[in-house]
Amino acid sequence: MVGAAPLTDEPALQVEALLDGMERLPAQGNLALRVLWMADDPHTALSDLVNAVEGDPVLVARLLRLANSAYSSSHQPIASVERAIVWLGYSTVRTIATVVACGLGDSVPAGFWTHVAATATASQLVAWRFGVDPGEAFAVGLLHDLGRGIFHLADPEGSVGIDRRLERDRQDAATVSPGSTWHHHLDRLELERARFGMTHADAAARVLGAWNLPAGMVTAIAGHHQPLDATTGESVRMLVAAEAMAELALGAWDEPVDSEGGLALLDLDLDRLDVIVRRIRNESADLAAVLTL
C-alpha cells in the first residue's frame, strides 16, 4: 500500500520502546498507577486512596475539575479530593489515573478527546443493553483508543501521516461519488500494522494488561475492531455499539467503526436512539473539556 510502510523500522522500534517503558512503570513506583490499583481494590480505605491521590497534583486537578464539571452534574462546588472521590466513584478514579499514568495531555491526535469522551458517554448510556456495569462501561469507552495516543506520543509524524492519508482517501471517494458515506473498515488498521507493527487496539491492550486492569476491559479494548461473531463477548459488543452511537452523534473520526452492526446490536427504535444521540452530544462536550486539562 503506497505510503503505508516506513522507510526503516524506526517507527515500530519507537513504539516498542515506549510500550516497554510503560510496562516497566509499575516497577518504578509510578504514583498514578498506585492510585489505579488502590481504586481497583474494594478493600482500599477511602482515607488511604485520598492520601495517594493527593500526592499527584495532575491527578488532583483532573479529578476536581471532573467532579465540578457540568458532565458530573454536581450541584455543590467540590473542593476536596475526598469529596471528589466519593462523588465520582472508584471506577472513575481508576480510569482518570490510567490516563494520567500514560502521560496523555495535549500530545494526542486531533479530535482524540472529543471521540473518546463521546464513546465513554455512549458506553454508559447503552451499558444496560449488554448487562455491563455503567462505571466499567465508562472506563472501557474512555480508554478504548489509548493506543492512538500511544502511537502519537511515540511517532507523531507517522500518526499524523496516517490521518492525512485517510482524509485524502475520503476526499477522493467523495469526488468520485458525491454524497456517499466513506468508512475505513480496514485501512487504518492496515496502515498502523505497516507503520508500527501492531494496531492501536493491540497497543492499548498490551499496556493495560501489563498494568493489571480487569481482564474483561482489556479483552473489550483488544477486540473492538474485530468482526462480530457468536463468540464476541458482551463488553466488546457494548463498545462496538457505543462507537456506532458516538459516530451517529458526532460524525466519523477515521475509526474502523461497524456502524450498521453496532446499531443492530442495540435494536432500539428511532425515538430511543434519538434520545441517546442528543445526550451524547450534550454530555460528551463537557467531558471532553475536562479531559483536555
Backbone as CSV, one residue per row, in Angstrom:
resi,resn,N_x,N_y,N_z,CA_x,CA_y,CA_z,C_x,C_y,C_z
1,MET,0.856,-1.184,0.000,0.000,0.000,0.000,0.893,1.234,0.000
2,VAL,0.682,2.154,-0.912,1.505,3.334,-1.042,1.383,4.192,0.208
3,GLY,2.527,4.569,0.788,2.528,5.445,1.948,2.314,4.726,3.264
4,ALA,2.119,3.400,3.221,1.825,2.693,4.460,3.086,2.263,5.184
5,ALA,4.080,1.782,4.442,5.257,1.194,5.061,6.305,2.258,5.373
6,PRO,6.967,2.194,6.542,8.020,3.138,6.858,9.265,2.850,6.025
7,LEU,10.129,3.851,5.840,11.368,3.651,5.109,12.320,2.765,5.889
8,THR,12.225,2.822,7.222,13.044,1.977,8.081,12.137,1.366,9.141
9,ASP,12.738,0.587,10.050,11.968,0.013,11.149,11.877,0.972,12.330
10,GLU,12.379,2.195,12.189,12.457,3.116,13.315,11.114,3.386,13.978
11,PRO,10.034,3.684,13.228,8.753,3.949,13.902,8.285,2.788,14.779
12,ALA,8.395,1.571,14.258,7.988,0.404,15.047,8.866,0.263,16.294
13,LEU,10.161,0.560,16.150,11.063,0.486,17.297,10.732,1.560,18.325
14,GLN,10.334,2.747,17.856,9.951,3.819,18.773,8.712,3.434,19.577
15,VAL,7.744,2.837,18.915,6.539,2.382,19.609,6.888,1.296,20.606
16,GLU,7.722,0.354,20.187,8.124,-0.739,21.070,8.834,-0.202,22.309
17,ALA,9.698,0.793,22.118,10.429,1.375,23.249,9.469,2.058,24.221
18,LEU,8.474,2.776,23.683,7.501,3.444,24.544,6.661,2.422,25.303
19,LEU,6.217,1.376,24.622,5.427,0.341,25.288,6.243,-0.347,26.383
20,ASP,7.508,-0.632,26.086,8.371,-1.251,27.104,8.485,-0.356,28.332
21,GLY,8.645,0.947,28.088,8.739,1.876,29.198,7.471,1.921,30.020
22,MET,6.321,1.901,29.349,5.048,1.903,30.062,4.863,0.622,30.871
23,GLU,5.299,-0.492,30.296,5.163,-1.762,31.006,6.054,-1.813,32.242
24,ARG,7.144,-1.020,32.240,8.051,-1.001,33.384,7.617,-0.009,34.466
25,LEU,6.614,0.804,34.191,6.191,1.807,35.159,5.863,1.222,36.541
26,PRO,5.199,0.069,36.619,4.898,-0.468,37.956,6.141,-0.663,38.811
27,ALA,7.243,-1.090,38.196,8.477,-1.323,38.945,9.155,-0.015,39.352
28,GLN,8.741,1.097,38.731,9.363,2.388,39.014,8.567,3.195,40.044
29,GLY,7.527,2.583,40.609,6.775,3.249,41.651,5.923,4.409,41.160
30,ASN,5.383,4.325,39.960,4.550,5.391,39.423,3.336,5.616,40.322
31,LEU,3.150,6.866,40.780,2.107,7.158,41.752,0.714,6.987,41.170
32,ALA,0.509,7.439,39.914,-0.814,7.299,39.310,-1.204,5.827,39.187
33,LEU,-0.228,4.971,38.889,-0.524,3.539,38.812,-0.866,2.980,40.191
34,ARG,-0.205,3.474,41.213,-0.539,3.035,42.572,-1.989,3.387,42.898
35,VAL,-2.396,4.596,42.504,-3.786,5.002,42.709,-4.728,4.086,41.939
36,LEU,-4.340,3.762,40.703,-5.155,2.874,39.857,-5.415,1.553,40.575
37,TRP,-4.360,0.949,41.079,-4.509,-0.355,41.738,-5.291,-0.239,43.041
38,MET,-5.056,0.833,43.783,-5.798,1.011,45.027,-7.289,1.178,44.749
39,ALA,-7.620,1.940,43.709,-9.033,2.150,43.364,-9.684,0.876,42.849
40,ASP,-8.886,-0.057,42.365,-9.406,-1.318,41.853,-9.620,-2.343,42.968
41,ASP,-9.100,-2.040,44.167,-9.204,-2.957,45.302,-10.379,-2.540,46.194
42,PRO,-11.412,-3.357,46.282,-12.589,-2.987,47.088,-12.282,-2.834,48.571
43,HIS,-11.127,-3.334,49.013,-10.764,-3.252,50.427,-9.978,-1.975,50.747
44,THR,-9.692,-1.160,49.741,-8.936,0.073,49.981,-9.773,1.062,50.772
45,ALA,-9.226,1.566,51.853,-9.917,2.571,52.667,-9.918,3.906,51.932
46,LEU,-11.005,4.644,52.072,-11.122,5.932,51.407,-9.977,6.863,51.809
47,SER,-9.622,6.878,53.078,-8.552,7.769,53.548,-7.220,7.442,52.885
48,ASP,-6.949,6.154,52.674,-5.703,5.762,52.014,-5.692,6.192,50.555
49,LEU,-6.834,6.049,49.883,-6.908,6.456,48.483,-6.753,7.973,48.363
50,VAL,-7.357,8.717,49.280,-7.233,10.176,49.276,-5.773,10.580,49.420
51,ASN,-5.062,9.965,50.360,-3.649,10.284,50.567,-2.815,10.003,49.332
52,ALA,-3.121,8.898,48.642,-2.369,8.553,47.437,-2.644,9.546,46.319
53,VAL,-3.903,9.889,46.113,-4.273,10.838,45.058,-3.624,12.196,45.303
54,GLU,-3.619,12.638,46.559,-3.084,13.963,46.879,-1.599,14.083,46.600
55,GLY,-0.929,12.963,46.395,0.495,13.013,46.059,0.781,13.318,44.610
56,ASP,-0.259,13.347,43.764,-0.079,13.620,42.332,-0.899,14.849,41.956
57,PRO,-0.267,16.012,41.816,-1.010,17.254,41.531,-1.831,17.189,40.237
58,VAL,-1.311,16.526,39.216,-2.037,16.420,37.953,-3.320,15.620,38.146
59,LEU,-3.213,14.537,38.888,-4.387,13.701,39.146,-5.405,14.461,39.995
60,VAL,-4.950,15.190,40.984,-5.845,16.006,41.807,-6.610,17.005,40.942
61,ALA,-5.874,17.698,40.063,-6.502,18.716,39.216,-7.563,18.111,38.314
62,ARG,-7.269,16.955,37.722,-8.229,16.327,36.811,-9.469,15.847,37.543
63,LEU,-9.286,15.242,38.713,-10.434,14.729,39.455,-11.325,15.863,39.951
64,LEU,-10.724,16.927,40.460,-11.530,18.050,40.931,-12.262,18.726,39.781
65,ARG,-11.577,18.865,38.648,-12.234,19.501,37.509,-13.394,18.640,37.009
66,LEU,-13.193,17.315,36.969,-14.265,16.428,36.529,-15.429,16.457,37.510
67,ALA,-15.130,16.424,38.796,-16.197,16.431,39.807,-17.025,17.706,39.753
68,ASN,-16.408,18.813,39.360,-17.110,20.093,39.314,-17.619,20.460,37.927
69,SER,-17.479,19.564,36.984,-17.902,19.857,35.621,-19.398,19.646,35.448
70,ALA,-19.916,20.211,34.375,-21.326,20.004,34.048,-21.598,18.531,33.769
71,TYR,-20.579,17.814,33.303,-20.743,16.389,32.991,-21.164,15.593,34.227
72,SER,-20.557,15.903,35.378,-20.829,15.102,36.573,-22.094,15.542,37.304
73,SER,-22.644,16.699,36.927,-23.918,17.183,37.479,-23.878,17.410,38.982
74,SER,-22.727,17.801,39.501,-22.645,18.127,40.921,-23.341,19.464,41.179
75,HIS,-24.184,19.512,42.217,-24.949,20.728,42.499,-24.213,21.668,43.445
76,GLN,-23.227,21.142,44.156,-22.447,21.952,45.079,-20.970,21.891,44.690
77,PRO,-20.259,23.020,44.811,-18.818,23.013,44.491,-18.081,21.970,45.334
78,ILE,-17.198,21.226,44.698,-16.409,20.201,45.384,-14.960,20.664,45.424
79,ALA,-14.446,20.893,46.634,-13.104,21.457,46.783,-12.097,20.466,47.348
80,SER,-12.561,19.326,47.848,-11.642,18.373,48.469,-11.530,17.106,47.630
81,VAL,-10.372,16.471,47.708,-10.148,15.220,46.989,-11.094,14.143,47.503
82,GLU,-11.313,14.111,48.808,-12.190,13.086,49.373,-13.593,13.190,48.803
83,ARG,-14.148,14.398,48.763,-15.497,14.556,48.212,-15.531,14.210,46.730
84,ALA,-14.480,14.554,46.012,-14.429,14.239,44.582,-14.448,12.736,44.357
85,ILE,-13.687,12.003,45.173,-13.639,10.546,45.026,-14.996,9.930,45.342
86,VAL,-15.622,10.400,46.408,-16.938,9.868,46.782,-17.954,10.165,45.690
87,TRP,-17.897,11.361,45.132,-18.861,11.761,44.107,-18.666,10.972,42.816
88,LEU,-17.409,10.818,42.388,-17.123,10.178,41.100,-17.138,8.655,41.176
89,GLY,-16.727,8.101,42.315,-16.658,6.650,42.452,-15.275,6.117,42.111
90,TYR,-14.948,4.966,42.675,-13.613,4.388,42.496,-13.317,4.047,41.037
91,SER,-14.335,3.587,40.307,-14.098,3.192,38.915,-13.624,4.380,38.076
92,THR,-14.249,5.546,38.273,-13.837,6.731,37.526,-12.457,7.196,37.959
93,VAL,-12.168,7.131,39.262,-10.833,7.487,39.750,-9.783,6.606,39.088
94,ARG,-10.062,5.326,39.021,-9.134,4.387,38.386,-8.899,4.751,36.924
95,THR,-9.953,5.114,36.224,-9.839,5.441,34.805,-9.019,6.705,34.587
96,ILE,-9.286,7.756,35.363,-8.535,9.003,35.223,-7.075,8.776,35.615
97,ALA,-6.830,7.934,36.615,-5.449,7.614,36.998,-4.715,6.924,35.850
98,THR,-5.419,6.092,35.105,-4.805,5.427,33.953,-4.404,6.446,32.899
99,VAL,-5.288,7.402,32.620,-4.989,8.455,31.640,-3.757,9.243,32.066
100,VAL,-3.687,9.591,33.342,-2.552,10.357,33.859,-1.269,9.533,33.779
101,ALA,-1.339,8.258,34.137,-0.154,7.407,34.106,0.416,7.282,32.699
102,CYS,-0.454,7.331,31.702,0.002,7.225,30.309,0.635,8.514,29.806
103,GLY,0.454,9.603,30.528,1.041,10.864,30.113,0.320,11.537,28.965
104,LEU,-0.954,11.184,28.765,-1.707,11.799,27.675,-2.237,13.154,28.110
105,GLY,-1.946,14.170,27.329,-2.450,15.512,27.577,-2.802,16.144,26.258
106,ASP,-2.013,17.143,25.863,-2.238,17.780,24.567,-1.603,16.996,23.421
107,SER,-0.686,16.086,23.750,0.022,15.341,22.701,-0.795,14.135,22.253
108,VAL,-1.929,14.419,21.648,-2.803,13.369,21.129,-3.273,13.781,19.738
109,PRO,-3.766,12.844,18.942,-4.262,13.199,17.604,-5.420,14.192,17.688
110,ALA,-5.572,14.989,16.664,-6.685,15.939,16.615,-8.005,15.194,16.747
111,GLY,-8.867,15.682,17.617,-10.175,15.067,17.817,-10.184,13.897,18.785
112,PHE,-9.021,13.563,19.372,-8.914,12.379,20.233,-9.856,12.458,21.430
113,TRP,-9.763,13.546,22.201,-10.560,13.642,23.416,-12.044,13.749,23.106
114,THR,-12.385,14.415,22.008,-13.792,14.505,21.617,-14.360,13.122,21.340
115,HIS,-13.584,12.303,20.616,-14.055,10.964,20.260,-14.162,10.061,21.482
116,VAL,-13.122,10.031,22.326,-13.177,9.109,23.464,-14.232,9.563,24.474
117,ALA,-14.429,10.873,24.604,-15.481,11.356,25.507,-16.852,10.939,25.002
118,ALA,-17.070,11.044,23.696,-18.353,10.632,23.122,-18.566,9.129,23.288
119,THR,-17.511,8.347,23.082,-17.631,6.898,23.216,-17.847,6.494,24.671
120,ALA,-17.155,7.172,25.600,-17.355,6.875,27.018,-18.781,7.208,27.449
121,THR,-19.278,8.354,26.990,-20.651,8.740,27.309,-21.637,7.739,26.726
122,ALA,-21.435,7.380,25.469,-22.309,6.406,24.817,-22.247,5.057,25.527
123,SER,-21.055,4.667,25.954,-20.899,3.378,26.635,-21.744,3.317,27.900
124,GLN,-21.715,4.401,28.677,-22.544,4.448,29.879,-24.030,4.336,29.544
125,LEU,-24.434,4.992,28.462,-25.853,5.062,28.125,-26.402,3.758,27.547
126,VAL,-25.533,2.940,26.945,-26.018,1.686,26.347,-25.609,0.462,27.157
127,ALA,-24.882,0.668,28.259,-24.357,-0.460,29.037,-25.461,-1.421,29.473
128,TRP,-26.623,-0.879,29.854,-27.737,-1.705,30.328,-28.138,-2.761,29.314
129,ARG,-28.007,-2.422,28.039,-28.441,-3.332,26.968,-27.593,-4.601,26.931
130,PHE,-26.377,-4.526,27.489,-25.449,-5.654,27.412,-25.113,-6.214,28.791
131,GLY,-25.812,-5.738,29.811,-25.568,-6.234,31.155,-24.215,-5.837,31.704
132,VAL,-23.668,-4.712,31.243,-22.358,-4.234,31.688,-22.554,-3.126,32.710
133,ASP,-21.753,-3.138,33.766,-21.820,-2.089,34.774,-21.507,-0.735,34.140
134,PRO,-22.314,0.305,34.368,-22.095,1.602,33.727,-20.727,2.208,34.022
135,GLY,-20.230,2.012,35.258,-18.900,2.524,35.592,-17.809,1.845,34.788
136,GLU,-17.929,0.526,34.637,-16.957,-0.200,33.827,-17.089,0.186,32.355
137,ALA,-18.320,0.402,31.922,-18.545,0.809,30.536,-17.886,2.156,30.251
138,PHE,-18.011,3.089,31.188,-17.370,4.392,31.047,-15.860,4.230,30.902
139,ALA,-15.278,3.390,31.740,-13.831,3.176,31.706,-13.389,2.596,30.364
140,VAL,-14.110,1.595,29.878,-13.783,0.978,28.595,-13.874,2.013,27.475
141,GLY,-14.945,2.812,27.482,-15.107,3.816,26.443,-14.020,4.868,26.462
142,LEU,-13.609,5.274,27.648,-12.592,6.320,27.766,-11.209,5.834,27.364
143,LEU,-10.942,4.549,27.570,-9.598,4.025,27.319,-9.486,3.234,26.012
144,HIS,-10.571,3.085,25.270,-10.561,2.144,24.146,-9.578,2.537,23.045
145,ASP,-9.326,3.833,22.850,-8.396,4.274,21.808,-7.084,4.787,22.380
146,LEU,-6.750,4.315,23.570,-5.486,4.675,24.194,-4.306,4.443,23.247
147,GLY,-4.389,3.381,22.452,-3.298,3.061,21.527,-3.023,4.160,20.519
148,ARG,-4.058,4.894,20.110,-3.849,6.005,19.178,-3.034,7.097,19.843
149,GLY,-3.284,7.325,21.121,-2.472,8.288,21.856,-1.041,7.823,22.013
150,ILE,-0.850,6.526,22.257,0.495,5.966,22.384,1.270,6.123,21.077
151,PHE,0.636,5.800,19.962,1.303,5.954,18.666,1.704,7.405,18.422
152,HIS,0.823,8.326,18.805,1.108,9.744,18.578,2.269,10.211,19.448
153,LEU,2.346,9.708,20.675,3.459,10.051,21.548,4.773,9.522,20.997
154,ALA,4.758,8.294,20.491,5.980,7.660,20.012,6.426,8.182,18.660
155,ASP,5.480,8.454,17.773,5.801,8.839,16.395,4.726,9.792,15.875
156,PRO,4.754,11.053,16.324,3.708,11.990,15.901,3.647,12.180,14.390
157,GLU,4.788,12.166,13.746,4.797,12.330,12.285,4.069,11.184,11.607
158,GLY,4.340,9.965,12.047,3.668,8.814,11.457,2.186,8.790,11.764
159,SER,1.822,9.162,12.991,0.415,9.201,13.379,-0.360,10.195,12.531
160,VAL,0.179,11.400,12.383,-0.479,12.427,11.563,-0.508,11.999,10.104
161,GLY,0.553,11.328,9.664,0.611,10.876,8.272,-0.510,9.905,7.931
162,ILE,-0.817,8.999,8.856,-1.920,8.059,8.644,-3.244,8.807,8.574
163,ASP,-3.430,9.773,9.486,-4.667,10.562,9.477,-4.842,11.287,8.144
164,ARG,-3.762,11.869,7.652,-3.844,12.618,6.402,-4.104,11.696,5.223
165,ARG,-3.505,10.524,5.258,-3.727,9.555,4.177,-5.200,9.158,4.105
166,LEU,-5.813,8.908,5.246,-7.215,8.521,5.268,-8.123,9.674,4.852
167,GLU,-7.737,10.894,5.239,-8.519,12.055,4.838,-8.471,12.247,3.324
168,ARG,-7.307,12.047,2.721,-7.195,12.150,1.253,-8.050,11.090,0.587
169,ASP,-8.034,9.892,1.128,-8.853,8.814,0.564,-10.336,9.175,0.613
170,ARG,-10.766,9.764,1.736,-12.160,10.136,1.860,-12.529,11.229,0.845
171,GLN,-11.658,12.204,0.706,-11.915,13.278,-0.244,-11.962,12.761,-1.678
172,ASP,-11.055,11.841,-2.007,-11.061,11.254,-3.350,-12.354,10.491,-3.599
173,ALA,-12.813,9.746,-2.587,-14.042,8.975,-2.747,-15.239,9.899,-2.919
174,ALA,-15.243,11.031,-2.170,-16.343,11.978,-2.283,-16.371,12.626,-3.662
175,THR,-15.202,12.800,-4.253,-15.131,13.378,-5.595,-15.716,12.425,-6.626
176,VAL,-15.410,11.142,-6.456,-15.900,10.123,-7.394,-17.388,9.877,-7.207
177,SER,-17.819,9.811,-5.928,-19.227,9.522,-5.622,-19.743,10.548,-4.628
178,PRO,-20.140,11.738,-5.086,-20.634,12.790,-4.179,-21.798,12.296,-3.338
179,GLY,-21.739,12.632,-2.050,-22.834,12.264,-1.153,-22.710,10.878,-0.562
180,SER,-21.696,10.115,-0.983,-21.548,8.761,-0.454,-20.902,8.799,0.924
181,THR,-21.151,7.757,1.718,-20.535,7.623,3.028,-19.311,6.737,2.911
182,TRP,-18.206,7.221,3.439,-16.936,6.505,3.282,-16.437,6.064,4.647
183,HIS,-16.248,4.763,4.834,-15.743,4.237,6.091,-14.447,3.480,5.838
184,HIS,-13.511,3.626,6.777,-12.224,2.945,6.666,-12.241,1.700,7.563
185,HIS,-12.905,0.665,7.115,-13.048,-0.511,7.963,-11.738,-1.263,8.155
186,LEU,-10.839,-1.209,7.184,-9.582,-1.923,7.293,-8.371,-1.006,7.163
187,ASP,-8.513,0.084,6.451,-7.359,0.880,6.081,-6.533,1.358,7.278
188,ARG,-7.160,1.921,8.309,-6.383,2.411,9.442,-5.611,1.277,10.091
189,LEU,-6.232,0.164,10.286,-5.556,-0.957,10.926,-4.393,-1.453,10.067
190,GLU,-4.588,-1.495,8.759,-3.508,-1.920,7.864,-2.347,-0.925,7.904
191,LEU,-2.671,0.359,7.878,-1.637,1.386,7.921,-0.875,1.340,9.240
192,GLU,-1.571,1.106,10.325,-0.903,1.008,11.625,0.009,-0.205,11.692
193,ARG,-0.443,-1.331,11.192,0.416,-2.521,11.210,1.672,-2.288,10.392
194,ALA,1.511,-1.627,9.247,2.668,-1.383,8.388,3.643,-0.411,9.031
195,ARG,3.135,0.600,9.710,3.997,1.632,10.287,4.561,1.231,11.646
196,PHE,3.698,0.645,12.501,4.072,0.415,13.897,4.222,-1.055,14.275
197,GLY,3.804,-1.954,13.388,3.909,-3.374,13.686,2.753,-3.921,14.487
198,MET,1.745,-3.095,14.750,0.572,-3.514,15.511,-0.518,-2.467,15.316
199,THR,-1.745,-2.786,15.745,-2.841,-1.813,15.682,-2.926,-1.060,17.012
200,HIS,-3.687,0.031,17.009,-3.841,0.794,18.251,-4.579,-0.024,19.313
201,ALA,-5.454,-0.932,18.891,-6.135,-1.796,19.852,-5.138,-2.745,20.516
202,ASP,-4.196,-3.274,19.727,-3.153,-4.154,20.274,-2.299,-3.413,21.296
203,ALA,-1.902,-2.182,20.950,-1.027,-1.400,21.828,-1.704,-1.094,23.157
204,ALA,-2.975,-0.677,23.096,-3.697,-0.358,24.324,-3.855,-1.585,25.206
205,ALA,-4.236,-2.702,24.608,-4.444,-3.928,25.381,-3.137,-4.385,26.033
206,ARG,-2.032,-4.197,25.342,-0.737,-4.622,25.897,-0.391,-3.826,27.149
207,VAL,-0.568,-2.506,27.096,-0.249,-1.666,28.249,-1.212,-1.929,29.400
208,LEU,-2.503,-1.931,29.118,-3.493,-2.107,30.173,-3.404,-3.496,30.800
209,GLY,-3.054,-4.493,29.992,-2.850,-5.830,30.538,-1.662,-5.866,31.480
210,ALA,-0.582,-5.172,31.105,0.616,-5.123,31.949,0.345,-4.414,33.265
211,TRP,-0.630,-3.500,33.253,-0.965,-2.751,34.461,-2.055,-3.415,35.288
212,ASN,-2.413,-4.633,34.907,-3.366,-5.440,35.676,-4.768,-4.847,35.746
213,LEU,-5.187,-4.158,34.685,-6.580,-3.752,34.627,-7.454,-4.990,34.419
214,PRO,-8.734,-4.914,34.754,-9.598,-6.100,34.646,-9.515,-6.756,33.272
215,ALA,-9.465,-8.077,33.268,-9.306,-8.821,32.021,-10.418,-8.532,31.029
216,GLY,-11.653,-8.365,31.531,-12.773,-8.078,30.638,-12.604,-6.761,29.916
217,MET,-12.064,-5.760,30.605,-11.823,-4.463,29.988,-10.754,-4.577,28.911
218,VAL,-9.675,-5.268,29.227,-8.580,-5.439,28.263,-9.068,-6.195,27.028
219,THR,-9.868,-7.225,27.239,-10.401,-8.009,26.122,-11.302,-7.161,25.232
220,ALA,-12.134,-6.334,25.843,-13.039,-5.476,25.063,-12.258,-4.504,24.202
221,ILE,-11.229,-3.899,24.766,-10.426,-2.922,24.027,-9.621,-3.609,22.928
222,ALA,-9.111,-4.783,23.222,-8.330,-5.507,22.218,-9.191,-5.935,21.031
223,GLY,-10.464,-6.224,21.276,-11.294,-6.806,20.228,-12.319,-5.902,19.602
224,HIS,-12.282,-4.590,19.906,-13.396,-3.757,19.464,-13.390,-3.427,17.976
225,HIS,-12.327,-3.805,17.252,-12.329,-3.641,15.802,-12.365,-4.984,15.066
226,GLN,-12.560,-6.072,15.814,-12.655,-7.387,15.199,-14.084,-7.648,14.722
227,PRO,-14.258,-8.439,13.665,-15.614,-8.755,13.188,-16.437,-9.431,14.287
228,LEU,-17.694,-9.066,14.373,-18.580,-9.668,15.363,-18.962,-11.080,14.950
229,ASP,-19.001,-11.987,15.921,-19.485,-13.342,15.660,-20.105,-13.888,16.932
230,ALA,-20.454,-15.156,16.907,-21.168,-15.760,18.038,-20.323,-15.797,19.308
231,THR,-18.999,-15.691,19.185,-18.129,-15.774,20.355,-17.820,-14.399,20.961
232,THR,-18.265,-13.336,20.323,-17.956,-11.991,20.797,-18.613,-11.725,22.146
233,GLY,-17.827,-11.288,23.117,-18.339,-11.031,24.458,-19.200,-9.781,24.538
234,GLU,-19.959,-9.665,25.620,-20.889,-8.555,25.770,-20.174,-7.207,25.913
235,SER,-19.019,-7.187,26.565,-18.289,-5.924,26.699,-17.795,-5.426,25.343
236,VAL,-17.380,-6.354,24.495,-16.958,-5.978,23.144,-18.160,-5.459,22.364
237,ARG,-19.275,-6.162,22.444,-20.489,-5.733,21.740,-20.922,-4.341,22.222
238,MET,-20.832,-4.130,23.517,-21.184,-2.829,24.072,-20.317,-1.734,23.474
239,LEU,-19.005,-1.972,23.380,-18.085,-0.958,22.864,-18.321,-0.712,21.376
240,VAL,-18.595,-1.759,20.622,-18.910,-1.598,19.197,-20.166,-0.753,19.030
241,ALA,-21.181,-1.042,19.832,-22.421,-0.268,19.759,-22.191,1.179,20.187
242,ALA,-21.359,1.385,21.213,-21.088,2.736,21.701,-20.357,3.562,20.643
243,GLU,-19.399,2.953,19.958,-18.694,3.693,18.905,-19.643,4.042,17.760
244,ALA,-20.554,3.133,17.457,-21.546,3.426,16.414,-22.432,4.599,16.820
245,MET,-22.820,4.650,18.091,-23.646,5.744,18.579,-22.857,7.051,18.609
246,ALA,-21.591,6.983,19.001,-20.749,8.187,19.018,-20.588,8.746,17.614
247,GLU,-20.426,7.856,16.631,-20.311,8.300,15.244,-21.629,8.909,14.765
248,LEU,-22.735,8.309,15.160,-24.038,8.838,14.777,-24.247,10.239,15.366
249,ALA,-23.731,10.444,16.578,-23.926,11.723,17.263,-22.996,12.815,16.753
250,LEU,-21.728,12.475,16.522,-20.722,13.499,16.220,-20.071,13.357,14.849
251,GLY,-20.381,12.293,14.136,-19.743,12.077,12.843,-18.530,11.175,12.966
252,ALA,-17.976,10.783,11.824,-16.861,9.831,11.789,-15.563,10.483,12.246
253,TRP,-14.673,9.660,12.811,-13.345,10.115,13.243,-12.280,9.149,12.710
254,ASP,-12.412,8.761,11.477,-11.439,7.874,10.845,-11.133,6.640,11.679
255,GLU,-12.159,6.093,12.293,-12.048,4.828,13.004,-12.776,3.759,12.201
256,PRO,-12.291,2.516,12.230,-12.996,1.439,11.521,-14.225,0.979,12.298
257,VAL,-15.230,1.838,12.323,-16.436,1.584,13.118,-17.441,0.756,12.316
258,ASP,-17.963,-0.294,12.946,-19.017,-1.101,12.341,-20.357,-0.447,12.688
259,SER,-20.687,0.617,11.969,-21.877,1.405,12.300,-23.147,0.578,12.218
260,GLU,-23.319,-0.119,11.104,-24.539,-0.903,10.912,-24.653,-2.012,11.941
261,GLY,-23.555,-2.739,12.150,-23.577,-3.833,13.113,-23.777,-3.341,14.539
262,GLY,-23.139,-2.207,14.878,-23.266,-1.670,16.224,-24.679,-1.230,16.544
263,LEU,-25.328,-0.540,15.613,-26.702,-0.101,15.834,-27.657,-1.292,15.886
264,ALA,-27.381,-2.315,15.074,-28.229,-3.519,15.084,-28.171,-4.221,16.442
265,LEU,-27.002,-4.166,17.104,-26.873,-4.793,18.419,-27.809,-4.154,19.444
266,LEU,-28.035,-2.852,19.303,-28.893,-2.148,20.254,-30.363,-2.475,20.048
267,ASP,-30.758,-2.642,18.779,-32.143,-2.989,18.446,-33.133,-2.043,19.131
268,LEU,-32.898,-0.724,18.963,-33.760,0.283,19.576,-34.529,1.027,18.504
269,ASP,-35.703,1.531,18.867,-36.477,2.298,17.898,-35.846,3.674,17.699
270,LEU,-36.278,4.379,16.665,-35.672,5.652,16.296,-35.807,6.699,17.402
271,ASP,-36.917,6.700,18.102,-37.113,7.675,19.180,-36.096,7.459,20.302
272,ARG,-35.877,6.201,20.670,-34.909,5.892,21.745,-33.490,6.236,21.282
273,LEU,-33.165,5.919,20.041,-31.847,6.254,19.505,-31.627,7.767,19.515
274,ASP,-32.664,8.511,19.166,-32.554,9.972,19.115,-32.284,10.544,20.502
275,VAL,-32.908,9.994,21.516,-32.673,10.447,22.890,-31.208,10.230,23.273
276,ILE,-30.673,9.056,22.950,-29.281,8.745,23.288,-28.329,9.653,22.524
277,VAL,-28.600,9.872,21.254,-27.745,10.736,20.433,-27.685,12.137,21.025
278,ARG,-28.833,12.677,21.424,-28.863,14.034,21.980,-28.100,14.101,23.308
279,ARG,-28.192,13.055,24.111,-27.450,13.040,25.370,-25.952,12.942,25.129
280,ILE,-25.556,12.163,24.140,-24.118,12.071,23.808,-23.592,13.441,23.394
281,ARG,-24.326,14.130,22.539,-23.886,15.450,22.080,-23.769,16.430,23.238
282,ASN,-24.729,16.400,24.137,-24.748,17.361,25.240,-23.705,17.050,26.305
283,GLU,-23.596,15.783,26.683,-22.765,15.415,27.820,-21.294,15.214,27.457
284,SER,-21.018,14.728,26.258,-19.632,14.432,25.909,-18.793,15.689,25.730
285,ALA,-19.416,16.794,25.332,-18.659,18.034,25.166,-18.084,18.494,26.503
286,ASP,-18.878,18.376,27.565,-18.396,18.751,28.896,-17.273,17.825,29.353
287,LEU,-17.428,16.538,29.090,-16.398,15.581,29.484,-15.100,15.826,28.711
288,ALA,-15.202,16.077,27.417,-14.006,16.343,26.601,-13.257,17.564,27.114
289,ALA,-13.991,18.593,27.529,-13.351,19.809,28.041,-12.542,19.508,29.301
290,VAL,-13.044,18.613,30.134,-12.332,18.237,31.354,-11.069,17.435,31.024
291,LEU,-11.178,16.539,30.070,-10.075,15.649,29.742,-8.911,16.371,29.085
292,THR,-9.147,17.522,28.498,-8.072,18.248,27.821,-7.246,19.089,28.772
293,LEU,-7.523,19.007,30.076,-6.756,19.748,31.066,-5.273,19.384,30.980
